[in-house]
Amino acid sequence: MYPPIEPYDHGLLDVGDGHRVYWETCGNPAGKPALVLHGGPGQGCAPGMRRMFDPARYRVVLVDQRGCGRSLPHASDPATSLRHNTTGHLVADLERLRAHLGVERWLVTGGSWGATLALVYAERFPHRVSEIVLSAISTTRRSEIDWLYRGAGRFFPEAWQRFRDGAGDDDVVRAYARLVNDPGERDRAARAWIAWEETVLSLEPGAEVHSGPLDDAALAFVRLTTHYYANAGWLDEGAVLRDAGRLAGIPGVLIHGRLDLSCPVTTAWELARAWPGAELLVDDRSGHRASDVKRAWKLAALDRFAR
């Protein structure tokens, strides 16, 4: 990875509905524009994301999506309404930010939920996207959500039963979306949700367990994730794959781990088949998280597109 760098500019963009979205730019102000989309929904950007880009050749744009990171108001505050926090709103925010920064076209990259958002944005505004580099491919179909929060329980039946019991309902995603908005239940529900997310990733190298008090970042992550997934991202089932033909002519690299229990590789394979010209790279020994192999593939793709 490239050495750590700091932003040369940043701000809070008023996107309407009472929301201000944090953005920052780093690297070369005259370089190739690249947009970085974080996962979650609701994880926010991290400084390490800047290090995937050659700072001499890229103008890197990072943005914290509505309600998380440094954007305001923050979803960890129970008083913050999520009414105007949907996939459609996030896509509109990206277009508003592009215009604000004076960018004509940009490379778009993201992973997991960030891959879904990147694909939806590119399918709606293909003329604004020069290339796409995605990892841990997800399209937020209801079938994918059901796998993550129910089907993967086949590998962890004891943990899934605790997760389901904590929901008090077979429709665990909608149940937790309600519970995290209940002041008396939100901390317990957030811990249970995070515990299940960590369980699904627990077989991967470098797996971590959340400990200590819940912070605002974790509460916003759970509140936004349950909000988005309870509504299947406000996307028609299979819409991202259905509309992948709109990406024809946009160079794309799809990077995935075959051992990814969170987002099984079948979605990446289906997307590669539906997207004319997309290149699929599968690391047989990694899962959802970053790995040396996947990181090297992404760096190589970004360096190639910089030329």
C-alpha positions in Angstrom: 0.0 0.0 0.0 1.1 3.6 -0.5 2.3 5.7 2.4 -0.3 7.4 4.7 -1.5 10.8 3.5 -3.8 13.5 4.8 -6.6 15.3 2.9 -5.7 18.5 1.2 -9.4 19.6 1.4 -12.5 18.5 3.2 -16.0 19.8 4.0 -19.6 19.2 4.9 -21.9 19.3 1.9 -25.5 20.3 2.5 -27.5 17.6 0.6 -30.9 18.6 1.8 -33.4 17.0 4.2 -31.3 18.4 7.1 -28.3 16.2 6.2 -24.7 17.4 5.7 -22.3 14.8 4.2 -18.6 14.8 5.1 -16.2 14.6 2.2 -12.5 14.8 1.8 -10.0 14.9 -1.1 -6.4 13.7 -1.0 -3.5 13.0 -3.4 -3.0 15.1 -6.5 -5.6 17.8 -7.1 -5.0 17.5 -10.8 -5.0 13.7 -10.8 -7.5 11.1 -12.0 -10.7 11.4 -9.9 -11.6 8.3 -7.8 -14.6 7.9 -5.5 -14.3 5.6 -2.5 -17.6 4.1 -1.1 -17.4 2.5 2.4 -19.4 -0.6 3.5 -21.9 -1.2 6.2 -24.3 0.4 5.5 -23.0 2.9 8.1 -19.4 2.0 8.6 -17.9 5.4 7.5 -14.5 5.9 5.8 -11.2 5.0 7.4 -7.8 6.6 6.7 -6.3 3.4 5.4 -8.7 3.6 2.4 -6.5 6.5 1.1 -3.5 4.2 0.8 -4.8 2.1 -2.1 -4.1 5.0 -4.5 -1.0 6.4 -6.0 -1.1 9.9 -4.5 0.9 11.3 -7.5 -1.7 10.1 -10.0 -5.1 10.1 -8.2 -7.4 12.7 -6.8 -9.1 10.5 -4.2 -12.5 11.4 -2.9 -13.8 9.8 0.3 -17.3 10.4 1.6 -19.1 9.4 4.8 -22.6 8.4 3.7 -25.6 9.9 5.5 -25.8 9.4 9.2 -22.4 7.9 9.8 -18.7 8.8 10.2 -18.4 12.6 10.3 -21.6 13.3 8.5 -24.4 15.1 10.4 -26.8 14.4 12.0 -25.5 11.1 13.3 -27.6 8.0 13.3 -26.4 7.0 16.7 -28.6 9.8 18.1 -32.1 8.3 18.5 -33.6 11.6 17.6 -32.0 11.4 14.1 -34.7 10.5 11.6 -33.9 7.9 9.0 -36.8 8.9 6.8 -34.5 10.6 4.2 -31.7 7.9 4.4 -32.2 5.5 1.5 -30.2 4.2 -1.4 -31.8 6.8 -3.7 -30.8 9.6 -1.3 -27.2 8.3 -1.2 -27.0 8.1 -5.0 -28.3 11.6 -5.3 -25.7 12.8 -2.7 -22.9 11.3 -4.9 -24.1 13.2 -7.9 -24.3 16.4 -5.9 -20.8 15.9 -4.5 -19.5 15.2 -8.0 -20.9 18.5 -9.3 -19.7 20.3 -6.2 -16.1 19.1 -6.8 -16.2 19.8 -10.5 -15.6 16.2 -11.5 -16.7 15.2 -15.0 -16.1 11.4 -14.6 -14.5 9.3 -11.9 -13.4 5.8 -11.1 -15.7 4.3 -8.4 -14.6 1.7 -5.9 -16.2 0.0 -2.9 -16.7 -3.3 -1.1 -19.6 -5.2 0.4 -22.4 -2.6 0.8 -20.1 -0.2 -0.9 -20.1 -2.5 -4.0 -23.9 -2.3 -4.1 -23.9 1.5 -3.9 -21.2 1.7 -6.5 -23.2 -0.5 -8.9 -26.5 1.3 -8.4 -24.8 4.7 -8.9 -23.0 3.5 -12.1 -26.1 1.9 -13.5 -28.0 5.2 -13.1 -25.2 7.4 -14.2 -22.9 5.3 -16.4 -21.7 8.4 -18.3 -20.2 9.7 -15.0 -18.1 6.5 -14.3 -14.8 5.8 -16.0 -13.9 2.5 -14.3 -15.2 0.4 -11.4 -13.2 -1.7 -8.9 -15.2 -3.7 -6.4 -14.4 -6.3 -3.7 -16.6 -8.5 -1.5 -19.4 -8.2 -4.1 -22.9 -7.7 -2.8 -26.0 -6.6 -4.7 -28.3 -6.5 -1.6 -30.9 -8.9 -3.0 -33.4 -10.2 -0.4 -31.9 -13.6 -1.0 -28.4 -12.4 -0.1 -29.8 -10.7 3.1 -31.6 -13.9 4.0 -28.5 -15.9 3.6 -26.4 -13.6 5.8 -28.9 -13.4 8.6 -30.5 -16.8 8.4 -28.8 -19.2 5.9 -25.3 -18.8 7.4 -26.8 -20.1 10.6 -26.3 -23.6 9.2 -22.6 -23.2 10.0 -23.3 -21.6 13.5 -26.6 -23.1 14.7 -26.0 -22.2 18.4 -25.1 -18.6 17.7 -27.9 -18.2 15.2 -30.4 -19.5 17.8 -29.2 -16.8 20.2 -29.4 -14.2 17.5 -33.0 -15.3 16.7 -34.0 -15.4 20.3 -32.7 -11.9 20.8 -34.9 -10.8 17.9 -38.0 -12.5 19.3 -39.2 -13.0 15.7 -38.3 -15.2 12.8 -38.0 -12.1 10.6 -34.8 -11.2 12.5 -33.7 -8.2 10.3 -37.0 -6.4 10.7 -37.1 -7.3 14.3 -33.7 -5.8 15.0 -34.5 -2.7 13.0 -37.4 -2.1 15.4 -35.4 -3.0 18.5 -32.5 -0.6 17.8 -35.0 2.2 17.7 -36.4 1.3 21.1 -34.4 3.2 23.9 -34.8 0.3 26.3 -33.6 -2.3 23.9 -31.1 -0.7 21.5 -27.9 -1.5 23.4 -28.8 -5.1 23.9 -30.0 -5.4 20.3 -26.9 -3.7 18.9 -24.6 -6.1 20.8 -26.5 -9.1 19.5 -26.4 -7.8 15.9 -22.7 -7.2 16.1 -22.1 -10.6 17.7 -23.8 -12.3 14.8 -21.8 -10.3 12.2 -18.6 -11.3 14.0 -19.7 -14.9 14.2 -20.2 -15.1 10.4 -16.6 -13.7 9.9 -15.1 -15.7 12.7 -13.5 -18.4 10.6 -11.5 -15.9 8.6 -7.8 -15.0 9.5 -7.6 -11.9 11.7 -11.2 -12.2 13.0 -11.9 -9.7 15.8 -14.4 -9.6 18.6 -16.0 -6.4 19.7 -15.5 -5.7 23.3 -16.1 -2.7 25.7 -18.9 -0.2 25.6 -20.8 0.5 22.4 -19.6 3.7 20.8 -21.5 6.0 18.5 -19.9 4.4 15.4 -21.2 1.0 16.3 -24.7 2.2 17.2 -24.9 4.1 13.9 -23.7 1.0 12.0 -26.3 -1.3 13.5 -29.1 1.3 13.1 -28.3 2.0 9.5 -27.6 -1.6 8.5 -30.9 -2.9 9.9 -32.7 0.1 8.4 -31.3 -0.6 4.9 -31.5 -4.4 5.0 -35.1 -4.4 6.4 -36.0 -2.6 3.2 -33.7 -4.6 0.9 -32.0 -1.3 0.0 -35.2 -0.1 -1.6 -34.2 -2.1 -4.7 -36.3 -4.4 -6.8 -35.2 -8.0 -6.3 -32.3 -8.7 -8.7 -32.3 -5.1 -10.0 -28.6 -4.7 -9.9 -27.9 -7.8 -11.9 -30.9 -7.1 -14.2 -29.4 -3.7 -15.1 -25.8 -4.7 -15.4 -25.9 -4.4 -19.1 -25.9 -0.6 -18.6 -22.3 -1.0 -17.5 -21.2 -2.2 -20.9 -18.1 -0.2 -22.0 -17.1 0.6 -18.4 -13.9 -1.4 -17.5 -14.5 -3.3 -14.3 -12.6 -5.5 -11.9 -14.4 -7.7 -9.4 -12.3 -9.1 -6.5 -13.8 -11.8 -4.2 -12.8 -14.4 -1.6 -14.1 -17.9 -2.3 -14.4 -18.5 1.5 -16.6 -15.4 2.0 -19.6 -16.6 4.1 -21.0 -13.1 4.4 -21.3 -12.6 0.6 -21.0 -15.9 -1.1 -19.0 -15.9 -4.4 -22.0 -16.8 -6.5 -23.1 -13.1 -6.6 -19.8 -12.0 -7.9 -19.9 -14.8 -10.6 -23.4 -13.8 -11.6 -22.4 -10.2 -11.9 -19.4 -11.0 -14.0 -21.7 -13.0 -16.4 -24.2 -10.1 -16.6 -21.7 -7.3 -17.0 -20.0 -7.3 -20.5 -16.3 -7.0 -20.2 -16.0 -7.3 -16.4 -13.0 -9.2 -15.0 -13.6 -11.5 -12.0 -10.7 -12.4 -9.7 -11.3 -15.0 -7.0 -8.9 -15.7 -4.2 -9.4 -19.3 -3.1 -7.9 -18.7 0.4 -9.6 -15.6 1.6 -13.0 -14.6 2.8 -14.9 -11.3 3.3 -12.1 -9.3 4.8 -9.1 -7.9 3.1 -6.2 -10.2 2.3 -2.7 -9.8 0.9 -3.8 -11.4 -2.4 -7.0 -9.3 -2.8 -5.1 -6.1 -1.8 -2.4 -6.8 -4.4 -5.1 -7.3 -7.1 -6.8 -4.1 -6.2 -3.6 -2.1 -6.1 -2.7 -3.5 -9.6 -6.1 -2.6 -11.0 -6.0 0.9 -9.6 -2.4 1.4 -10.9 -3.4 0.1 -14.3 -6.4 2.4 -14.5 -4.3 5.4 -13.4 -2.3 5.0 -16.6 
